[in-house]
């Protein structure tokens, strides 16, 4: 079953949310097999100022990164290779809204003239498990818990799937990567469990589709997420266009083409 396979959890903390222009600040690549985890973490000097808003999220200031971080070129190269090693072994990459992380890593590779992840894989297929896409497909009608907390934020998924959340550790890339793997395991468990055995908090939600994930292998689930991500983006674009007729939401998954709108 796909949620029990060895996998590699991946997360970045960055200077901002523009995949074409922003830079890596911290990165985590964590190989997971059963109860064993092999974590690798990096702190980069991104070579640019880290905006105050980004520092408030992940806690890394420009001064700290310059004093303690490795050169951005080296970090980008090492992160791409660490992921490539695991993918060549057959492991899927798991993350939350992982299109952002994979696309920004790709642009950083090109910026620093190091080999992009996809070019390192040889014949090995890139297979991705995105907890944001999977959660939205399985529980499409969840409302946001509050005005300040979104329905698809990682903290919300932790709450929905009854996982402990440590706010003091959140937005650290290793913590977020591991949490995405734990969420994935809960989604996979529900997909392979009869509905009458689901927790009441899950069973009473509207129009659940966990069982559509049962019976899929990694290749099939990856292909399905391409379609689901596109449909989710189209729905969000329709919503945005109620107030902005020109709004565009890119539904490409799991890696945006070079130069695509963010």
CORSUL-V444607 format. One record per backbone hydrogen bond with DSSP energy under -1.0 kcal/mol. CO is the residue of the C=O (numbers start at 1). NH is the residue of the N-H. E is the energy in kcal/mol with one decimal. If there is no record, write none. Layout:
# CORSUL-V444607
[[CO | NH | E] [CO | NH | E]]
This chain:
# CORSUL-V444607
[[1 | 4 | -2.1] [7 | 32 | -3.3] [8 | 94 | -2.4] [9 | 30 | -2.7] [11 | 28 | -2.3] [13 | 25 | -3.0] [13 | 26 | -1.9] [18 | 22 | -3.0] [23 | 15 | -2.0] [25 | 44 | -3.4] [26 | 13 | -2.4] [27 | 42 | -2.2] [28 | 11 | -1.7] [29 | 40 | -1.6] [30 | 9 | -2.8] [31 | 38 | -3.1] [32 | 7 | -2.4] [33 | 36 | -2.0] [36 | 33 | -2.6] [38 | 31 | -2.2] [40 | 29 | -2.5] [42 | 27 | -1.7] [43 | 70 | -2.9] [51 | 55 | -2.2] [52 | 56 | -2.1] [54 | 58 | -2.3] [55 | 59 | -2.6] [61 | 65 | -2.4] [62 | 66 | -2.5] [63 | 67 | -2.0] [64 | 68 | -2.7] [65 | 69 | -2.2] [70 | 45 | -2.8] [71 | 75 | -2.1] [72 | 76 | -2.8] [73 | 77 | -2.0] [74 | 78 | -2.4] [75 | 79 | -2.8] [76 | 80 | -2.2] [77 | 81 | -2.0] [78 | 82 | -2.5] [79 | 83 | -2.2] [80 | 84 | -2.3] [81 | 85 | -2.6] [82 | 86 | -1.4] [83 | 87 | -2.6] [84 | 88 | -2.7] [86 | 91 | -2.2] [87 | 90 | -1.6] [92 | 8 | -2.6] [93 | 129 | -3.1] [94 | 10 | -2.2] [95 | 131 | -2.3] [97 | 100 | -1.4] [98 | 102 | -2.8] [99 | 103 | -2.3] [100 | 104 | -2.5] [101 | 105 | -2.3] [102 | 106 | -2.0] [103 | 107 | -2.2] [104 | 108 | -2.3] [105 | 109 | -2.4] [106 | 110 | -1.9] [107 | 111 | -2.4] [108 | 112 | -2.3] [109 | 114 | -2.7] [117 | 120 | -1.6] [121 | 124 | -2.1] [127 | 93 | -2.5] [129 | 95 | -1.7] [130 | 134 | -2.7] [131 | 135 | -2.3] [132 | 136 | -2.1] [133 | 137 | -2.0] [134 | 138 | -2.5] [135 | 139 | -2.9] [138 | 209 | -2.1] [139 | 142 | -1.0] [149 | 146 | -1.3] [153 | 157 | -2.0] [154 | 158 | -2.4] [155 | 159 | -1.9] [156 | 160 | -2.7] [157 | 161 | -2.6] [158 | 163 | -3.4] [159 | 162 | -1.2] [166 | 169 | -1.5] [166 | 170 | -1.6] [169 | 172 | -1.5] [172 | 176 | -2.6] [173 | 177 | -2.3] [174 | 178 | -2.3] [175 | 179 | -2.5] [176 | 180 | -2.2] [177 | 181 | -1.7] [178 | 182 | -2.1] [179 | 183 | -2.7] [180 | 184 | -2.5] [181 | 185 | -1.9] [182 | 186 | -1.9] [183 | 187 | -2.6] [184 | 188 | -2.8] [185 | 189 | -2.4] [186 | 190 | -2.3] [187 | 191 | -2.2] [188 | 192 | -1.3] [190 | 193 | -1.4] [194 | 197 | -2.3] [195 | 198 | -1.8] [199 | 202 | -1.2] [199 | 203 | -2.8] [200 | 204 | -1.8] [202 | 205 | -1.9] [209 | 212 | -1.2] [210 | 213 | -2.2] [211 | 214 | -1.0] [213 | 216 | -1.3] [217 | 221 | -2.7] [218 | 222 | -2.4] [219 | 223 | -2.3] [220 | 224 | -2.2] [221 | 225 | -2.1] [222 | 226 | -1.3] [223 | 227 | -1.3] [224 | 228 | -2.7] [225 | 229 | -2.9] [226 | 230 | -1.5] [227 | 231 | -2.2] [228 | 232 | -2.7] [229 | 233 | -2.3] [230 | 234 | -2.1] [231 | 235 | -2.1] [232 | 236 | -2.1] [233 | 237 | -2.6] [234 | 238 | -2.1] [235 | 239 | -1.9] [236 | 240 | -2.5] [237 | 241 | -2.2] [239 | 242 | -1.4] [240 | 243 | -1.7] [240 | 244 | -2.2] [244 | 247 | -2.1] [257 | 260 | -2.2]]
